[in-house]
Amino acid sequence: MSNAPGPLVLIEPYAHRGGGHHQHTLTALAAAQPKSLVVAPEGLGEGLGPLARSGARIAAGPTGAAARVLLAGARAAGRVSAASQRAFASRSWPRGARRFPHQVTLLARCLAEAACLRTARRLAPRPAAVVILSASEALHGMAALLGGFPHLRFVHEVVTTEDRPVRWLGRLARQGEKQVVTLCPTADVRDQVAAAFPHLRCEVRAFAVDDGRRLTDVERDGARAALTIPTDARAVCLVGGWWPYKDIATVDAALARLTTPLHVLVCGTPLDDDVLDRWHRLPHVRLHTVPGPVADEVLRLVYAAADAALVARKPGVGKESGLVMDAVRLGVPLIVSAHNRELSARLSGQPWVRLFPAGDPDALAEMLDKLTSEAPARPGPTAPTVLDMYPAAEQTAFLTDTYAHLHLTKERC
């Protein structure tokens, strides 16, 4: 019998959602390791055709009785969370009551992860590595114990902290934390996770990967024509949903201060229709909207039509920016708010980046006005290394090596 390791197991609980940063990484890793097993408990969303063509084996649902029971529990907890969010939406409720739905969400995510791990255990008993690509920020050990599989888990951000009942569950499963390595995309996220879980092994590793598919001149010309943007006009793209950590207010104020024409491409969901209507009426803004979520091919078209990608976040946001990573791997210049010290230090001085003070609409407006005369250079093929973004093949090798070391550590315990 061969002792060779089995496939790379890639677990993505959100593969059923529309395309984006997480889905791109899933597809790139599966393509780099063609015999991968992809576990998608709720199936695949639109725009993941390349994943189906990658040669990966796809488990679009639970396999085995244990996985089915765990996933049923996760779905039930999800329904409880949704119902309680509606019930406790009013601020007249005590803070503890308003936090209850989020605690149930943490439990639901843990059960879903465990179901995926049980499925992986059935279908790939000797994996090269088991990786949860979008993992919960809590109950790490519980997921490992219920799932019965050591694994690596990418924690992208810490949104919800544990209240007493969830902390109690976490303590019961502390032994399971020895079966887990948590990978955090930035030092800020690592520090948050390590502070909450001092017994958990945490490492910093960029989540995004470079697939080498930079935009071509042909794509840029075609995108301009498709979106009816003249070749001599200047355009920026604002990609992704308008979530609370994004600083749309500063962008809004800056666009109102423009003194030269600018094409603005907005792509994503959710968006604010009132703000978009206001931008439509601005004298120097030519607005193009591409409702999201969109497939990777459409996203490439939006980036290709832009002279720069605009990323504006509120001060202190420390998680990895998929938009920054996308722009760099595709070869699109960046206009970025200086919202995070670590990111700003990496980008400072790069010819393909323009940094503006976070929350400063005057500085942003001036920068946008200067696009015609002072357009930044395009990021070259080596630009991803500035952000420690690795080619997909190197990322799969890292995951395999880290998992092998985790296995050795587990066997010695």
N, C-alpha and C positions, 0 to 999 in steps of 0.2 A: 504493500500500500504506500502511495506517495505521501511524503511529509510536506510537500509544497503548500504554501499558504493559499487560501481560497481568494475570492474576489474582494475588492474594496466595497464595503457596504456604506451607501450614502443615504441617510435618513433625512427627509425634508417634509416635516409636518405641514408645511404651507405650499406644497407643490401644486395644489389645486387652485391657488390664487393666480392672478394675472402676472405677466412677465415683469421682471425687475432685477435688481441687484442680486438677490438670493437665488432666483431661478437661473440667472446667467452662470453663477458659480457652480450650481448643480450640474448644468449641462456641460460646462467646460471640464469639470473633473471626471464626469462619466465618459466624455470623449477621450480624455487622456488615458483612461484605464478602461478599454472597451468591454472587458468582462465584468464590469461593476454590477452590483445589485443595488437598485434604487428602490427604497421603500417609501411610498407615498400613500399614507393611510386614507386620504380622501380623494385619491386619484390625481390626474394631471390636469392643469389648466390649459387654456388656449395659449399658443405661442411656444409650446415646448415640443414642437415637432422635431427639432434637432436632437433632443434627448432620445426620442423614440428611434431615431436613425443612428444613434451612437453605438449600437451593439450592446447596450446595457440591458440586463434583465430587470423588468419593472414589476414590482409587487404593488399593485394599486388597491390595497385593502389588506386586512389582517389575514394571517395564515395560522391555523391551529386554534384549539379551543381557548387556551389562555389568552392569546392575542385578541380574540373576538370578545371575550368577557371584559378585558381591560379597555378596549376601545369603546364598548358599549357604556362602560362606566364613565369614560372621558366625555362621551357625547351627552350623557345624562347630566354630568356636572356642568358641562357647557350650557345646557338649557337652564339649569338652576342659576348659573351666573348671569345669563342674559335676562331672565325674569327678575332677579333681585336688583340688577342695575336699573331696570325700569321702576321697580318698587321703591328703591332708595335714592332716586335721582334728586329729590328735593334736598336742599341744604338745611331744611328744618330738622332732618334726622341727625342724630349724634354722629360724630366722625367715625366711630367704630362701626356703626351700621353701614355707612357709606363705603367703608373699606371691605366689607364682607364679600361683595361680588368678585373683587379682585383676588381675594384669597381662594375662592372657589375656582377661579380661572387658573391659578397656580396648580391646584390639585388636578384640574382637567388636563392641563398640559403635561403634567407628570404621568398621568395614566395613559395618555396618547403616546408619549415617548416609550413607556414600558411596553405597550402593545407593538410598537414598531420594533423594539429590541427582541421581543418574543418571535415576531415574524422573521427577523434576520437570523435568529438562532435556529429556526426551522429550515430556512432556505440556504443558509451559508454557515454551517457549523464550524468551519475553519477559515474565517475571513483574514484577509491581509490587514484590514483595519475596519472598525465600526465607528462611524462619525455621524452625530446628529448635527446637521448644518445650521438649524435654527432652534436652539435649545432654550428652555426656560431658565430664568435667573434664580430659581429656587428648587428645592427638593432634588438635588443632584444625586445624592446617595439613594434616595427612595426609588428613583427611576432605574438605577442600576440593579437594586435588589429585586424589584418587581419584574424588571425585564430580564434578569438572569444573564446579563452580558456586560462585561467590561466595555467601556466605550470612551471616545473623545466627544466633547460637546462644545460647539461654538456658542458663546453667550454674547450677543451683539450689544446689549444694553441692560441696565438695571432700571426697570420701570416701577415694579411693585416690590416692596420689602415685605418680609414675613411678619404676620401677627402671631400671637402666642400659640394658637392651635397648630398652625403650619410649622412654627419653630419646633413644637413638641414632636410632630411627625418627623421633622428633619433630624432631631436628636435620636429618635428611635432607629433611624436608618444611617447613622453616622458611619458605621462600618462599611456601608456601601460607597462612601466617598473615596475609599482606597481603590475602588475599581474605576475611577473616573479621572480624566485630565480635562480641565476646563481651558479652552482656548479663547482668549479675549482679543478683539481686533486692535485695541489701543491700550496704552498704559493706564489711562483714566478708568476704563471699564475694569481692567484687571485690579486696580486698587479698590474699587467699589466691591467687587466680588470677594477679594481676599479679606476685606474688612468684615464682611458678613459671614464668611465661611473660612475661618483661619486654618482648618484642618484639610482644606481642599487644595489640591495641586493646581495652580493657575500659571499659564504661560501667555505671553503676548505673541500673537500671530495674525497678520493681516488675513481677512477673510476673502477679499476679492482676489481673483487670479487673472493673469494676463494670457489671453488666448491667441495673441499675435495677430488678430484680425483688425489691423488699423484701417481707418477710412482711406479710400483712394480718391484721386482727383476726379475720376469718372463718377463716383458716388456723390462727390460734392457738387459737381455740375448738374447731375440729375436731380439732386435734392432741391437745389435752387430753382430749377425749372418747375419741379412738381409743386413747390410752395409759392410760386410766382414771386420770387425775391430777385430783383435785378442783380447782376453780377457786381456792379459797382456800389451797391448798398451795403450797409453794415447790419448785422443781425446777431442777437444773443438768444440762447435758449434757456428756459427756466423749466427744468424737468423734475417730475416727482410730485406726489400729493402735497398739499399745503397743510402739513402737520404742525402742532403747536410749537415745536422746537425750531421751525423755520421762521425767518424774519421777513415775512411778506410785507409788513407795515413799512419797513425801511425801503424795500423795492418800490412799493406804491408811491411813497413820498419822493423817491429819486426820479422815477419816470415823469412825475409831474413837473420836475425842475429841468428836464432836458431842453437844450437849445438847438439841437440838431436832430434830423430824422433817424429813427432806429426801428428796425424790425425786431419784434419780440415774439419768440416761439414758446408757447406754453403747452406742456404735455404732462398729463398725470391725472390722478384722482386721489382724494377729493380736491375740488377747486371752489373758489368763492365767486359765484356768478355776479354779485354786485361789484366786486373789485374788477372783474374782467370787463363789465359794462363801462366802468369808469375809465379803464385803460383804452377802450375802444374810442372814447371821446377825446382823449388827449391829443393835442395838435401835432406832436412830434413822434407819436407811437403808431407803428403799423403792426397790429396784433394778429397773430396766427395761433389758433388753438387746435390741439390734437387731443381729444378726450382719451383718457387712459382707463384701465391699463392697456398697453399695446404690446404687440409682438416685437421681438428683437429687431426684425427687419425695419419696422416703422420707427423704432427708437434710433436706429442707425441713421435713418433719413433725417430725423430732427436734428441730431448732432451734426450731421454732415452739412446741413444748410447754415449752421451757425459759425460766426467768426470767433465766438467764445461762449463757454458755458458759465452761467451766473449761479453761484451758490451762496446763499445768504442764510446764516443761522444766528440764533440768539447767543449772547456771550455765555461761555461756560459749557456748551454742548461738547461732550468728549467722545462720542461714539464715532465709529468709522463712517465716513461719508461715501456711500455708494456712487453718488453723483461725481465726486472728485475722482474716484477710482475709474469710473466709466470714461470720463473725459480724457484722463491720462492714457488709458490703454487704447482708446480710439484715436488719439492724436489731436484733441481739441483744446485750444488755449482756455485758461481759467480766469475768471474774475471771482474772487473768494473773500468773504468776510473774515477778519482776523478774530474769530470767535473762540479759538482754542490755541493755547500757547504752543503745544507740541506740533500741531499741524502747521501753524504759521512758521515755526522754526524750520520745518522741512521744506516749505514752499518758498521761503524768503530768498530773494536773489535769483530765482529761476526765471529765465527769459520768457517762459510760456505762462507765467502767472502774474496777475495784478491783485495785490492785497489791498483791501480798504478797511478802515476801522469799523468793527461791528456796531450796528445801530446808527451809522452816520450817513444819512441820505445825501447830504451835500457832496461828500467825498465820492460816493457811488455815482451820483449824477455827473460829476466832473470826469470820472473815469470812463463812463459810458460815452460822454460827448467826445472824448479823445480817441475813441476806437478808430475813427477814420484816419487820423494822422499818426497814432501811436499804437497800432494793432500789435498785440503780443505774438511772439513766434509760436509755431506749432510744436508740441512736445515730440521729441524724437523717440526712437525705439528703446532707448535706455532710460527714458523718463520714469517708467514704473518702479525702477529700483530706488528712486528718491523716497517713495512711500512704502518700501519693503514689500511691494507687490510682486509675487513670484509667478513664473510660467506655471501652467496647470500641471505639467509633468513633475516639476519640482515640488509642488504642493502635495501631490499624491505620494511622492517619495517621503516627504516629511511626515505625513499622516501615518504612513506604513511604519516608519522607524519609531515614531512616538508610541504607536500602539504596541509594537513589539516590546519596547521597554516597559510599558505599562503591564503587559502580560508577565514579564519576568519579575517585576516588582510584586505583582499579585501572588505569584507562585511562591515567593519567599516569605510572604506574610503568614 
